[in-house]
Amino acid sequence: MSDILRELLCVSEKAANIARACRQQEALFQLLIEEKKEGEKNKKFAVDFKTLADVLVQEVIKQNMENKFPGLGKKIFGEESNEFTNDLGENIILRLCPREEETAELLSKVLNGNKLASEALAKVVHRDVTVTDPTLDLIKIDIPQDVLGIWVDPIDSTYQYVKGSADVKSDRGIFPSGLQCVTILIGVYDMQTGVPLMGVINQPFVSQDLSTLRWKGQCYWGLSYLGTNVHSLQPPISKQNSSATRSQLTDDTSSELEFSHRFSVVISTSEKEPVRAALSRVCGQRIFRAAGAGYKSLCVVQGLVDFYIFSEDTTFKWDSCAAHAILRAMGGGMVDLKECLERNPFTGLDLPQLVYHVENEGATGVDRWANKGGLIAYRSRKQLETFLSLLIQNLAPVDTCT
């Protein structure tokens, strides 16, 4: 199973190369933007964009996985349609061709005959990428391929990708906006149970060389299956032991009130006022705002914040599956906010984890796969239980989804 995970890391890095390549020429990038059709629009934004990079990334992931693992490509799902209309009114189905020259020719049709740009993109698409991670070699588990489904968000936070801000300053390591908020999300789930099993988050724009203006990225991954939990952020054993001791001491000596002032949370800039007010009472000044569902989830994975909370219904399965799998491997998870607020903690019921295999009944378009009850991403269940208790105490009655 490490072979599938390794290939997902490779295609995520190839995807990151495509994303970076499409940013190199501003004139080229302007050609790549195409507004989404009505049925595909995310209602959170007045203007939503589909970029050629989005579609290229998704098709590269599908084709590469299908080539290495026949049958798997048909079980890769995502937000993007691979149809483009060029200036001549031609409707073009974008796909990855066997040869670089053929891909360049197809891209040229999308780009209205821009041969140089098409050839440059085709070169990146067909360039081999290798990923080395010794931890992957230690994974010896077998997950039947026929139960696997894959959610892909080829470029999450498309608005920030299009806007392209490179000079945004971080607040204690968290970027409120800018290219750092762009992520490539690949989440593998069990098609029978909906449980997330493997996740890859690639952050293509982490640091920029000021002399060459070229960007470097970072990749994060996790696997959680039948008691095996492995992830890319695991520290050396000595550090694991010391951090576990510190965590145990903290848990044993802290009251709920002391806990509350140390909780930190990242939220959307569009979060509802009642939720923001409750969070302010629970977390004090430790509330951060950031763009991109994938990036906000990554902030939890990285340990920059304790929680990512979102009360609306405008995140989707492709937004959450990758981070959910990584968080499961770390001992955390991602739960339905609305169900958590309605849950009686004294009944001992399990936390309502998000699942990825069932459509929302009666919904159409992208809303079929929306996280209808909002979400909370977390790393520690014990912290989450305490946090939820405090949040409910401070939250006036509010409908989490409108």
Phi, psi and chi 1 to 4 in degrees:
 res  aa     phi    psi   chi1   chi2   chi3   chi4
   1 MET       -  -22.2 -166.0   44.8   57.1      -
   2 SER   -63.4  -24.2   61.9      -      -      -
   3 ASP   -63.9  -41.9  -69.9  -18.0      -      -
   4 ILE   -66.2  -45.0  -70.6 -178.0      -      -
   5 LEU   -63.2  -41.4 -178.1   53.1      -      -
   6 ARG   -62.0  -41.5 -170.3 -172.8  -55.7  -84.1
   7 GLU   -67.8  -35.6 -172.0   61.5   25.3      -
   8 LEU   -63.5  -38.3  -71.1  174.6      -      -
   9 LEU   -64.9  -40.4  -70.4  168.5      -      -
  10 CYS   -63.9  -45.8  -72.9      -      -      -
  11 VAL   -70.9  -29.0  -64.4      -      -      -
  12 SER   -67.4  -36.2   82.2      -      -      -
  13 GLU   -73.0  -37.2 -170.8   55.7   30.0      -
  14 LYS   -62.6  -39.9 -178.1  176.2  -77.1 -166.1
  15 ALA   -62.3  -41.1      -      -      -      -
  16 ALA   -64.1  -37.5      -      -      -      -
  17 ASN   -62.6  -39.5  -71.8  -21.4      -      -
  18 ILE   -64.4  -45.5  -66.1  168.5      -      -
  19 ALA   -59.6  -42.8      -      -      -      -
  20 ARG   -68.6  -39.5  -72.9 -173.1  -73.4  -99.9
  21 ALA   -62.7  -38.7      -      -      -      -
  22 CYS   -70.5  -11.5  -71.9      -      -      -
  23 ARG   -94.9   -6.7  -70.0  -70.4  -39.9  170.6
  24 GLN   -69.9  -37.1  -64.9  -55.6  -49.8      -
  25 GLN  -118.0  118.0  -57.9  176.1   42.9      -
  26 GLU   -61.9  -39.4 -173.0   63.5   27.1      -
  27 ALA   -62.5  -40.3      -      -      -      -
  28 LEU   -64.5  -44.2  166.4   61.8      -      -
  29 PHE   -61.4  -35.4 -167.4   62.2      -      -
  30 GLN   -63.4  -30.4  -68.5  -55.9  -43.4      -
  31 LEU   -70.5  -25.0  -69.0  173.7      -      -
  32 LEU   -82.3  -15.1  -55.0 -175.3      -      -
  33 ILE   -82.3  128.4  -59.3  167.1      -      -
  34 GLU  -139.0  127.9 -179.5  168.0  -53.2      -
  35 GLU   -67.1  141.7 -168.7  172.2   -9.4      -
  36 LYS   -72.5  150.6  -69.9 -173.2  177.5  177.7
  37 LYS   -68.4  160.7  -62.1  172.9 -175.2  174.7
  38 GLU   -54.9  -44.3 -166.1   62.6   36.7      -
  39 GLY   -69.9  -16.0      -      -      -      -
  40 GLU  -100.8   -6.2  -62.4  171.0   -8.2      -
  41 LYS   -71.8  140.0  -73.2 -175.6  178.6  178.7
  42 ASN   -84.3  118.1 -179.5  -23.2      -      -
  43 LYS   -68.4   -8.6   61.9 -169.2  177.1 -173.8
  44 LYS   -68.2  -28.9 -177.8  178.9  172.1 -175.0
  45 PHE  -110.1  139.5  -58.8  105.3      -      -
  46 ALA   -65.8  -40.1      -      -      -      -
  47 VAL  -124.1  124.9  177.2      -      -      -
  48 ASP  -117.4  149.3 -156.3  -10.4      -      -
  49 PHE  -120.5  143.0  -64.4  101.0      -      -
  50 LYS  -115.1  129.3  178.4  171.1   69.5 -179.7
  51 THR  -111.5  156.0   65.5      -      -      -
  52 LEU   -59.9  -35.4  177.9   57.5      -      -
  53 ALA   -58.3  -44.4      -      -      -      -
  54 ASP   -51.1  -54.9 -100.6  -37.1      -      -
  55 VAL   -68.9  -41.6 -177.9      -      -      -
  56 LEU   -58.2  -46.4 -101.6 -177.5      -      -
  57 VAL   -59.5  -48.3  165.8      -      -      -
  58 GLN   -61.4  -44.0 -173.1  163.1  -69.8      -
  59 GLU   -69.0  -35.8  -67.3  -53.9  -55.2      -
  60 VAL   -64.1  -43.1  162.9      -      -      -
  61 ILE   -61.9  -47.3  -67.3  170.8      -      -
  62 LYS   -59.3  -50.8  -79.2 -174.6  177.4 -179.3
  63 GLN   -67.7  -42.1 -167.1   61.0   57.1      -
  64 ASN   -64.9  -41.8  -82.8  -94.0      -      -
  65 MET   -67.7  -37.8  -64.2  -52.9  -66.3      -
  66 GLU   -65.0  -40.0  178.3   63.5   25.8      -
  67 ASN   -63.3  -40.5  -69.6  -14.3      -      -
  68 LYS   -84.5  -32.9  -68.7  -74.0 -178.6   71.9
  69 PHE  -133.0   82.6  -53.6   97.7      -      -
  70 PRO   -52.1  132.3  -28.2   36.1      -      -
  71 GLY    98.7  -22.9      -      -      -      -
  72 LEU   -75.3  -31.2 -164.9   55.6      -      -
  73 GLY   -58.6  -30.9      -      -      -      -
  74 LYS   -75.3  -11.0  -63.3 -178.8  178.6   64.7
  75 LYS  -110.2   22.2  -64.7 -171.2  -71.8 -175.7
  76 ILE  -102.6  121.5  -63.2  177.2      -      -
  77 PHE  -121.3  149.7  -47.5  105.5      -      -
  78 GLY  -162.1 -174.0      -      -      -      -
  79 GLU   -83.4  -27.9  177.1 -178.7   15.1      -
  80 GLU   -90.2  139.2  -57.2  -57.8  -26.8      -
  81 SER   -87.8  143.4  163.0      -      -      -
  82 ASN   -97.4   25.1   63.8  -18.1      -      -
  83 GLU   -99.4  134.7  -67.2 -174.1   21.3      -
  84 PHE  -127.5  151.6  -95.9   88.3      -      -
  85 THR  -121.3  122.7  -55.8      -      -      -
  86 ASN   -90.0 -176.5   63.9   13.9      -      -
  87 ASP   -65.9  -18.4  -75.7   -7.6      -      -
  88 LEU   -86.8   -0.8  -61.6  175.4      -      -
  89 GLY    83.2    8.3      -      -      -      -
  90 GLU   -76.8  133.1  -64.1  174.1  -43.8      -
  91 ASN   -91.5  120.6 -169.4   46.0      -      -
  92 ILE  -121.5  128.8  -60.4  157.4      -      -
  93 ILE   -89.6  114.1  -53.5  -64.9      -      -
  94 LEU   -83.4  130.6 -171.0   63.3      -      -
  95 ARG  -147.9  164.7   57.9 -173.9  174.0   82.6
  96 LEU   -90.2  118.3 -175.3   62.4      -      -
  97 CYS   -85.7  161.3  -57.9      -      -      -
  98 PRO   -62.5  -34.4  -22.5   32.4      -      -
  99 ARG  -114.2  147.5  -66.5  169.2   51.7 -116.2
 100 GLU   -57.1  -40.7 -177.3  178.8  -41.4      -
 101 GLU   -64.3  -37.3  -64.2   78.0   10.0      -
 102 GLU   -69.4  -40.1  -65.6  171.2  -32.3      -
 103 THR   -63.0  -41.7  -59.7      -      -      -
 104 ALA   -61.1  -40.4      -      -      -      -
 105 GLU   -64.9  -41.2 -174.9  177.1  -14.3      -
 106 LEU   -67.4  -43.0 -174.0   59.2      -      -
 107 LEU   -62.3  -34.1  -73.0  168.6      -      -
 108 SER   -61.9  -33.5 -178.4      -      -      -
 109 LYS   -68.0  -40.2  -68.0 -178.8  179.9  178.9
 110 VAL   -65.5  -37.7  177.5      -      -      -
 111 LEU   -93.3   21.9  -66.7  172.3      -      -
 112 ASN    55.2   41.5  -56.6  -55.4      -      -
 113 GLY    85.5    8.1      -      -      -      -
 114 ASN   -73.9   90.5 -170.0  -33.5      -      -
 115 LYS   -67.8  -43.7 -170.8  175.9  179.2 -178.4
 116 LEU   -60.8  -45.3  -74.6  175.1      -      -
 117 ALA   -65.4  -41.8      -      -      -      -
 118 SER   -63.9  -42.4  -57.4      -      -      -
 119 GLU   -67.9  -37.5  -70.8  176.0   -8.8      -
 120 ALA   -64.9  -43.0      -      -      -      -
 121 LEU   -66.8  -42.7  -77.5  175.4      -      -
 122 ALA   -61.0  -36.9      -      -      -      -
 123 LYS   -62.5  -43.4 -175.5  179.6  -72.0  -67.6
 124 VAL   -66.2  -42.3  176.8      -      -      -
 125 VAL   -60.1  -38.7  165.7      -      -      -
 126 HIS   -95.4    0.3  -75.1  -90.5      -      -
 127 ARG   -75.0  131.2 -175.9 -176.9  -60.2  151.1
 128 ASP   -71.1  144.3  -73.4  -25.6      -      -
 129 VAL  -129.0  134.1  171.9      -      -      -
 130 THR  -119.7  144.6   56.9      -      -      -
 131 VAL  -125.5  129.1  172.7      -      -      -
 132 THR  -113.9  127.3   56.9      -      -      -
 133 ASP  -150.4  106.3 -169.8  -32.2      -      -
 134 PRO   -56.0  -29.4  -22.0   31.9      -      -
 135 THR   -62.5  -34.1  -52.2      -      -      -
 136 LEU   -62.0  -34.3  -72.6  175.1      -      -
 137 ASP   -67.0  -18.5  -60.9  -32.0      -      -
 138 LEU   -86.7  -10.8  -57.3  176.2      -      -
 139 ILE   -80.6  115.8  -59.7  174.8      -      -
 140 LYS  -125.6   68.4  -56.5  -65.0 -178.3 -175.8
 141 ILE  -129.9  158.8   62.1  169.6      -      -
 142 ASP  -124.1  114.7 -177.6   33.3      -      -
 143 ILE  -110.2  124.6  -52.7  174.7      -      -
 144 PRO   -57.2  126.3  -20.9   31.4      -      -
 145 GLN   -62.8  -29.6 -176.3  179.9  -46.1      -
 146 ASP   -71.9   -9.9   58.9   -8.2      -      -
 147 VAL   -97.5   -3.0  -54.2      -      -      -
 148 LEU   -88.1  133.6  -59.5 -179.0      -      -
 149 GLY  -122.6  156.0      -      -      -      -
 150 ILE  -132.6  126.3  -58.5  178.1      -      -
 151 TRP   -99.6  132.9  -78.4  112.7      -      -
 152 VAL  -126.3  129.6  171.1      -      -      -
 153 ASP  -114.0  101.3 -167.8  -19.5      -      -
 154 PRO   -61.3  -39.5   17.3  -28.1      -      -
 155 ILE  -143.4   99.3  -63.4 -178.0      -      -
 156 ASP   -80.5  145.0 -175.1   56.8      -      -
 157 SER    68.9   53.8 -162.8      -      -      -
 158 THR   -58.1  -35.2  -47.2      -      -      -
 159 TYR   -61.3  -43.7  178.4   76.5      -      -
 160 GLN   -68.0  -33.7  -63.7  -59.6  -37.0      -
 161 TYR   -64.1  -42.8 -178.8   59.3      -      -
 162 VAL   -71.0  -43.2  171.9      -      -      -
 163 LYS   -64.6  -39.5 -171.5  176.8  178.4 -177.3
 164 GLY    70.0   27.8      -      -      -      -
 165 SER   -67.6  127.0  -57.5      -      -      -
 166 ALA  -111.4   -7.0      -      -      -      -
 167 ASP  -115.0   22.7   55.5   -5.0      -      -
 168 VAL   -74.0  135.3  176.7      -      -      -
 169 LYS   -88.9  143.2  -58.0  -61.4 -178.2 -174.1
 170 SER   -85.4  156.5   70.1      -      -      -
 171 ASP  -111.9  102.9 -179.4    2.5      -      -
 172 ARG    53.3   42.3  -77.4  165.9  -82.4 -173.6
 173 GLY    91.1   -7.0      -      -      -      -
 174 ILE  -107.1  125.4  -61.4  170.6      -      -
 175 PHE   -91.7  122.4  -70.4   86.5      -      -
 176 PRO   -69.1  -27.7   24.1  -32.7      -      -
 177 SER  -160.6 -177.4   60.5      -      -      -
 178 GLY   101.1  178.2      -      -      -      -
 179 LEU   -63.7  -24.5  -76.3  170.1      -      -
 180 GLN   -63.5  -20.3  -72.3   88.1  -10.7      -
 181 CYS   -83.0   -4.0  -62.3      -      -      -
 182 VAL   -81.2  132.5  174.7      -      -      -
 183 THR  -137.7  155.3   52.3      -      -      -
 184 ILE  -110.0  123.7  -66.1  159.8      -      -
 185 LEU  -117.9  125.0  -50.7  171.6      -      -
 186 ILE  -130.7  114.6  -52.4  174.7      -      -
 187 GLY  -121.4  129.2      -      -      -      -
 188 VAL  -104.1  132.8 -178.5      -      -      -
 189 TYR  -135.0  162.2   66.2   97.7      -      -
 190 ASP   -82.1  116.5 -173.3  -41.7      -      -
 191 MET   -68.3  -15.9  -63.7 -176.6   71.7      -
 192 GLN   -88.4  -38.0  -62.8  172.3  -11.4      -
 193 THR  -108.1  -19.3   64.9      -      -      -
 194 GLY    81.0    4.6      -      -      -      -
 195 VAL   -78.5  132.9  172.0      -      -      -
 196 PRO   -73.2  135.9   24.8  -31.0      -      -
 197 LEU  -114.4  -41.5  -55.4  175.1      -      -
 198 MET  -137.5  145.3  -69.4 -178.2  -85.5      -
 199 GLY  -142.1  142.5      -      -      -      -
 200 VAL  -131.2  126.1  174.0      -      -      -
 201 ILE  -119.5  117.8  -59.7  177.1      -      -
 202 ASN  -108.4  126.6 -163.5  -52.9      -      -
 203 GLN  -107.7   98.1 -168.0 -179.2   11.9      -
 204 PRO   -68.8  -27.4  -15.2   28.8      -      -
 205 PHE  -119.5   83.8  -54.6   98.1      -      -
 206 VAL   -99.4  -49.6  174.3      -      -      -
 207 SER  -141.0  145.2   59.4      -      -      -
 208 GLN  -115.6  132.1 -172.0  179.5   33.5      -
 209 ASP   -75.1  115.6 -173.7  -45.9      -      -
 210 LEU   -69.8  -18.7  -63.7  179.7      -      -
 211 SER   -84.6  -40.9   59.2      -      -      -
 212 THR   -99.0  -14.6   64.0      -      -      -
 213 LEU    64.8   14.8  -62.3 -177.1      -      -
 214 ARG   -87.9  148.5  -66.6 -170.3  174.4  -84.7
 215 TRP  -102.4  149.6  -73.6   86.4      -      -
 216 LYS  -115.6  151.0  -70.0 -175.7  178.3  179.4
 217 GLY  -120.0 -171.0      -      -      -      -
 218 GLN  -149.3  145.0 -179.7   71.5   41.1      -
 219 CYS  -124.0  140.4 -163.9      -      -      -
 220 TYR  -127.4  143.9  -55.2   84.5      -      -
 221 TRP  -147.8  161.6   59.6  -93.1      -      -
 222 GLY  -157.2  154.1      -      -      -      -
 223 LEU  -138.5  132.5  179.0  149.2      -      -
 224 SER  -138.4  112.7  179.5      -      -      -
 225 TYR  -155.4  121.2 -179.0   71.2      -      -
 226 LEU    47.3   48.4  -65.9 -178.2      -      -
 227 GLY    88.8  -10.9      -      -      -      -
 228 THR   -90.1  120.9  -62.8      -      -      -
 229 ASN  -130.7  113.7  -66.5  -70.9      -      -
 230 VAL  -134.5  139.7 -168.7      -      -      -
 231 HIS  -149.9  165.5   58.1   84.7      -      -
 232 SER   -80.2   -8.7   58.2      -      -      -
 233 LEU  -100.0   10.8  -72.9   91.6      -      -
 234 GLN   -67.1  125.0  -74.6  169.9  -49.9      -
 235 PRO   -77.8  170.3   29.4  -33.3      -      -
 236 PRO   -57.7  158.5  -23.9   32.6      -      -
 237 ILE   -58.0  -40.3  -68.1  175.0      -      -
 238 SER   -61.1  -39.6   59.9      -      -      -
 239 LYS   -71.6  -35.3  -70.7 -172.7  177.7  179.7
 240 GLN   -58.8  -45.8  -74.5 -178.9    2.5      -
 241 ASN   -64.8  -43.5  -68.6  -19.9      -      -
 242 SER   -68.6  -38.1   62.8      -      -      -
 243 SER   -69.7  -35.6   63.5      -      -      -
 244 ALA   -63.5  -39.6      -      -      -      -
 245 THR   -64.0  -44.8  -56.5      -      -      -
 246 ARG   -61.2  -41.1  -76.5 -162.8  -56.1  -87.4
 247 SER   -64.0  -42.1  175.6      -      -      -
 248 GLN   -64.6  -43.0 -173.0  175.1   -0.7      -
 249 LEU   -62.3  -40.7  -73.0  171.4      -      -
 250 THR   -63.4  -45.8  -60.2      -      -      -
 251 ASP   -63.7  -36.5  -70.9   -9.4      -      -
 252 ASP   -77.9  -24.2  -69.7  -15.6      -      -
 253 THR  -111.2    3.2   59.8      -      -      -
 254 SER  -107.3  135.6  -63.7      -      -      -
 255 SER   -85.3  169.2   67.2      -      -      -
 256 GLU   -59.0  -39.8  -79.9 -165.5    2.6      -
 257 LEU   -65.4  -42.9 -175.8   60.9      -      -
 258 GLU   -63.7  -39.9  -70.7  171.3  -32.6      -
 259 PHE   -57.1  -45.3 -110.5  138.8      -      -
 260 SER   -60.7  -36.1   72.0      -      -      -
 261 HIS   -79.2   -9.2  -71.5  -65.2      -      -
 262 ARG  -100.7  -11.3  -72.5 -151.2  -44.5  -82.1
 263 PHE   -64.5  141.2  -76.2  144.6      -      -
 264 SER  -129.5  149.9   56.3      -      -      -
 265 VAL  -145.5  144.6   62.5      -      -      -
 266 VAL  -111.6  137.4   63.6      -      -      -
 267 ILE  -133.4  168.8   62.3  173.1      -      -
 268 SER   -79.0  152.2  168.4      -      -      -
 269 THR   -65.3  -17.2   52.7      -      -      -
 270 SER  -100.1   10.3   64.9      -      -      -
 271 GLU   -58.9  144.7 -174.3   54.1   77.5      -
 272 LYS   -67.3  147.1  -65.0  176.3 -179.9  177.1
 273 GLU   -60.6  -42.9 -161.4  -76.3  -32.0      -
 274 PRO   -59.5  -37.2  -24.4   35.1      -      -
 275 VAL   -69.6  -42.9  176.2      -      -      -
 276 ARG   -61.2  -40.0  -74.8 -171.9  -78.5  117.0
 277 ALA   -65.5  -42.4      -      -      -      -
 278 ALA   -65.0  -42.6      -      -      -      -
 279 LEU   -63.1  -35.7  -72.2  172.4      -      -
 280 SER   -62.6  -37.9 -179.1      -      -      -
 281 ARG   -72.1  -30.7  -71.0 -171.5  -75.3  -88.2
 282 VAL   -85.8  -41.1  172.8      -      -      -
 283 CYS  -107.0   -7.0  -60.5      -      -      -
 284 GLY    63.5 -126.2      -      -      -      -
 285 GLN   -88.1    0.9  -60.4  -61.0  -48.7      -
 286 ARG   -91.4   49.1  -64.6  167.7   61.9   84.3
 287 ILE  -116.5  126.5  -59.5  172.7      -      -
 288 PHE  -118.9  147.1  -57.6   87.5      -      -
 289 ARG  -112.8  139.7  -69.5  166.9  176.5   78.5
 290 ALA  -154.0  157.4      -      -      -      -
 291 ALA   -90.0  154.0      -      -      -      -
 292 GLY    82.3  118.7      -      -      -      -
 293 ALA   -62.5  -40.0      -      -      -      -
 294 GLY   -63.5  -42.2      -      -      -      -
 295 TYR   -68.0  -41.5  176.6   67.4      -      -
 296 LYS   -63.5  -39.3  -73.0 -169.5  -79.0  -72.8
 297 SER   -63.7  -39.3  -59.1      -      -      -
 298 LEU   -63.0  -33.8  179.1   58.7      -      -
 299 CYS   -60.4  -35.1  -71.8      -      -      -
 300 VAL   -71.2  -45.6 -178.3      -      -      -
 301 VAL   -56.0  -42.9  168.5      -      -      -
 302 GLN   -75.0  -12.4  -67.8  174.4  -57.2      -
 303 GLY    82.1   14.7      -      -      -      -
 304 LEU   -72.5  -29.1  -64.1  172.5      -      -
 305 VAL  -139.1  164.8  -67.9      -      -      -
 306 ASP   -82.3  -35.1  -62.2  -47.5      -      -
 307 PHE  -142.3  151.0  -52.3  104.2      -      -
 308 TYR  -117.9  123.0  158.5   38.0      -      -
 309 ILE  -123.8  137.0 -174.0  168.8      -      -
 310 PHE  -146.5  122.4 -171.4   57.0      -      -
 311 SER   -94.8   -7.0   66.2      -      -      -
 312 GLU   -96.3  179.1  -61.4 -176.5   41.3      -
 313 ASP  -109.8   32.4   60.8   -7.4      -      -
 314 THR  -112.9   24.1   48.9      -      -      -
 315 THR  -108.9  159.0   66.6      -      -      -
 316 PHE  -132.5  171.0  -59.0   86.5      -      -
 317 LYS   -57.3  -36.7  -58.7  -53.1  178.7 -172.8
 318 TRP   -71.1  -20.0   49.0   80.2      -      -
 319 ASP   -76.8  -32.7  -67.6  -44.8      -      -
 320 SER  -109.5  -21.8   55.7      -      -      -
 321 CYS   -62.5  -44.1 -172.1      -      -      -
 322 ALA   -62.4  -52.3      -      -      -      -
 323 ALA   -64.4  -36.2      -      -      -      -
 324 HIS   -59.4  -44.2 -166.8  169.9      -      -
 325 ALA   -63.3  -43.0      -      -      -      -
 326 ILE   -64.7  -43.3  -61.4  173.1      -      -
 327 LEU   -64.3  -37.0  -72.3  166.9      -      -
 328 ARG   -60.6  -40.3  -76.6 -172.1   75.5 -128.5
 329 ALA   -66.2  -21.5      -      -      -      -
 330 MET   -95.1   -0.4  -58.1  175.6   81.5      -
 331 GLY    95.6    6.8      -      -      -      -
 332 GLY  -110.2 -146.9      -      -      -      -
 333 GLY   174.1 -167.0      -      -      -      -
 334 MET  -143.8  122.2 -158.4  173.0  -72.5      -
 335 VAL  -121.2  161.2  -69.3      -      -      -
 336 ASP   -76.0  117.3 -176.3  -63.9      -      -
 337 LEU   -63.2  -47.0  171.7   61.2      -      -
 338 LYS   -60.5  -43.9 -173.7  175.7 -177.9 -179.6
 339 GLU   -66.3  -34.8  -71.6 -172.4   29.6      -
 340 CYS   -63.6  -41.3  -79.3      -      -      -
 341 LEU   -69.5  -26.2  -63.2  179.8      -      -
 342 GLU   -92.9   -7.1  -65.9  171.7  -12.0      -
 343 ARG   -80.9  143.1  165.2  178.5  167.0  -94.3
 344 ASN   -91.9  108.6 -177.5  -11.1      -      -
 345 PRO   -64.1  -18.6   24.1  -32.2      -      -
 346 PHE   -81.8  -10.6  -59.0  107.2      -      -
 347 THR   -82.1  -12.9   60.4      -      -      -
 348 GLY    75.5   16.6      -      -      -      -
 349 LEU   -67.6  147.9  -66.5  175.1      -      -
 350 ASP   -63.7  152.5  -74.2  -20.3      -      -
 351 LEU   -66.5  141.4  -71.2  164.6      -      -
 352 PRO   -78.2   82.4   28.1  -33.2      -      -
 353 GLN   -64.5  144.6  -62.2  -71.8  -30.6      -
 354 LEU   -66.2  144.1  -61.1 -176.8      -      -
 355 VAL  -124.4  164.5  -69.0      -      -      -
 356 TYR  -127.6   11.5  -65.1   89.5      -      -
 357 HIS  -115.6   -2.0   63.6  -43.9      -      -
 358 VAL  -122.8  130.6 -179.6      -      -      -
 359 GLU   -73.6  155.9  -64.9 -175.1   20.8      -
 360 ASN   -75.3  124.3  -66.3  -44.6      -      -
 361 GLU   -62.1  130.6 -170.0  174.7  -14.1      -
 362 GLY    82.9   -4.4      -      -      -      -
 363 ALA   -87.0  159.0      -      -      -      -
 364 THR  -128.6  164.6   58.9      -      -      -
 365 GLY    58.6 -145.4      -      -      -      -
 366 VAL   -67.4  -21.8  -65.3      -      -      -
 367 ASP   -63.4  -16.5  -71.8  -23.0      -      -
 368 ARG   -59.7  -27.8  -69.1  177.3  -58.9  153.7
 369 TRP  -116.2   22.1  -59.3  106.5      -      -
 370 ALA   -75.6  149.1      -      -      -      -
 371 ASN   -82.4   87.7  -64.7  -44.4      -      -
 372 LYS   -63.7  -30.0  -63.9  -64.7  -72.7 -176.3
 373 GLY   -97.1   15.6      -      -      -      -
 374 GLY    73.2 -169.8      -      -      -      -
 375 LEU  -157.8  159.2   60.9   83.9      -      -
 376 ILE  -132.9  125.4  -53.9  178.9      -      -
 377 ALA  -100.7  138.4      -      -      -      -
 378 TYR  -150.4  161.1   65.7   96.9      -      -
 379 ARG  -107.9  -24.1  -77.9  177.8  -61.7  128.8
 380 SER  -127.2  122.1  161.2      -      -      -
 381 ARG   -64.3  -39.8  174.7  172.4  178.8  140.7
 382 LYS   -61.7  -44.0 -175.4  168.9 -175.6  176.9
 383 GLN   -62.0  -41.4  -82.4 -166.0  -30.7      -
 384 LEU   -61.7  -43.4  177.4   64.6      -      -
 385 GLU   -60.2  -43.9  -66.3  -79.6   14.0      -
 386 THR   -65.1  -44.8  -55.0      -      -      -
 387 PHE   -60.8  -45.3  174.7   74.2      -      -
 388 LEU   -61.8  -41.4  -78.9  172.1      -      -
 389 SER   -59.0  -44.7  174.5      -      -      -
 390 LEU   -69.8  -39.2  -68.3  165.6      -      -
 391 LEU   -63.1  -45.0 -177.1   64.0      -      -
 392 ILE   -62.3  -39.2  -68.7  169.3      -      -
 393 GLN   -62.6  -32.6  -67.8  172.0   34.6      -
 394 ASN  -101.5   -1.4  -73.6  -81.8      -      -
 395 LEU  -100.7  118.3 -171.7   62.9      -      -
 396 ALA   -66.1  154.5      -      -      -      -
 397 PRO   -52.6  125.0  -26.4   34.4      -      -
 398 VAL  -146.3  138.7   57.3      -      -      -
 399 ASP   -81.1  115.1 -177.3    3.6      -      -
 400 THR   -71.3  -16.6   58.9      -      -      -
 401 CYS  -133.6  127.0  -62.9      -      -      -
 402 THR  -117.8      -   56.6      -      -      -
